[in-house]
Amino acid sequence: MRDMIRDEVRAAPPYAFQEALGDVKLDQNEAPRDLPEAVRRRLLDRLADADWNRYPALRAEEAHRALAERDGWHPEGVLLAPGSNVLIQTVVIAAGLGRTVLTVEPTFSVYGQQARLLGAKHVSVPLQSPGFTLDVEGIERALKQGPGVWFLADPAAPTGNRHDDGAVERLLDVAREEGWLTVIDEAYWPYDRRHRLDQVRGQPDRIALRTFSKADAMGGVRLGYALGATETISELTKVVLPFNVSTWQSTAVALLAADAEANAAREARIEEAIEERARVYATLEAMERVDVHPSVTNFLLFSVPDAKWVYDQLLEAGIRIRRQDHLPGLDGHLRVSMGTPNENDRFLDALTRVLNLEVTHG
Ligand SMILES: Cc1ncc(COP(=O)(O)O)c(C=O)c1O
């Protein structure tokens, strides 16, 4: 019975996410505010007019055009999918199988998880401290043993920093010389207001990954996309399953990418997250026994003397954040997403109380 399932799958742990209770939800880097009511209504009206009995368009042209317009790209260089996670898997299938998947460590866990599940070789190069910087020589050495797919989250997750421009450019050049496909995962770029599309434009060996789950406040709808050269995107399109973007999903993208009110609300959400990041950072920095890392994203990574205990105590106070202390190099670390000012205050108050308790707990 067990032999029916491939060894790689049986050896893999389930995705590490603990569904937790608690009314302040700061554990998945989502947008804390939903779309404006009028935008939701417009979307529902469009869905009411759509044909639900028919398969969606094979290539969701309107959605691809709207995204291309929003990001200043060409529509044939856009690939929409039900979440950027799906595209991570697509890229591993297209360019990583029988080759290598290269990541830094720690990073977004899905890259390595997909590599292992699909049976690709996973090589990871630890980030350097302080500051979680790229080990340029180490990554160069790994790139020389390729080719395959190299995933770089920039802004980085879960460390929250932006990687050095010179280091990234040098590594992008080496990756090209060695025949790698480079994926720059820009899930958090809106909170840094900087991206690397100029290094992707016109470069068939590079793609950028983006998601609607964070700044676009659409985590529940599952939408992500890749931007790349026409020839690369058309190869990746062969790998994604036909009709994998539903009429509901493509309708949402077509409306949101072009809706002025939706875009203004998105800007306001980003602005609020950036302001809250500065405020929460300053408060955490002033706390004794907390070590917080600078971030250009909508979350902060920090360490405390006893991460499991602090996490459990916060949960009891109704505050859900995310443990990161199981990841290599992140002993004692927790991650908190930026919520509304009120949610962030509740988190900070609870943390202050818990840390005072912890002194007695020992
Ligand atoms: C770096 C990074 N990439 C991709 C994703 C997944 O995005 P999606 O919801 O589009 O699958 C996340 C989600 O947390 C992320 O942190």
The ligand as an SDF file (V2000), in Angstrom:
LIG
                    3D

 16 16  0  0  0  0  0  0  0  0999 V2000
    7.8810   35.0170   -0.7360 C   0  0  0  0  0  0  0  0  0  0  0  0
    6.5180   34.4900   -1.0110 C   0  0  0  0  0  0  0  0  0  0  0  0
    6.2310   34.0460   -2.2330 N   0  0  0  0  0  0  0  0  0  0  0  0
    5.0140   33.5450   -2.5280 C   0  0  0  0  0  0  0  0  0  0  0  0
    4.0210   33.4640   -1.5810 C   0  0  0  0  0  0  0  0  0  0  0  0
    2.7080   32.7860   -1.9190 C   0  0  0  0  0  0  0  0  0  0  0  0
    1.8670   33.5870   -2.5700 O   0  0  0  0  0  0  0  0  0  0  0  0
    0.4730   33.0310   -3.1360 P   0  0  0  0  0  0  0  0  0  0  0  0
   -0.5290   33.3300   -2.0800 O   0  0  0  0  0  0  0  0  0  0  0  0
    0.2860   33.8720   -4.3710 O   0  0  0  0  0  0  0  0  0  0  0  0
    0.5920   31.5890   -3.4540 O   0  0  0  0  0  0  0  0  0  0  0  0
    4.2610   33.9310   -0.2850 C   0  0  0  0  0  0  0  0  0  0  0  0
    3.1970   33.8290    0.7350 C   0  0  0  0  0  0  0  0  0  0  0  0
    3.3650   33.9830    1.8930 O   0  0  0  0  0  0  0  0  0  0  0  0
    5.5430   34.4470    0.0090 C   0  0  0  0  0  0  0  0  0  0  0  0
    5.8430   34.8640    1.2460 O   0  0  0  0  0  0  0  0  0  0  0  0
  1  2  1  0
  2  3  1  0
  2 15  2  0
  3  4  2  0
  4  5  1  0
  5  6  1  0
  5 12  2  0
  6  7  1  0
  7  8  1  0
  8  9  2  0
  8 10  1  0
  8 11  1  0
 12 13  1  0
 12 15  1  0
 13 14  2  0
 15 16  1  0
M  END
$$$$
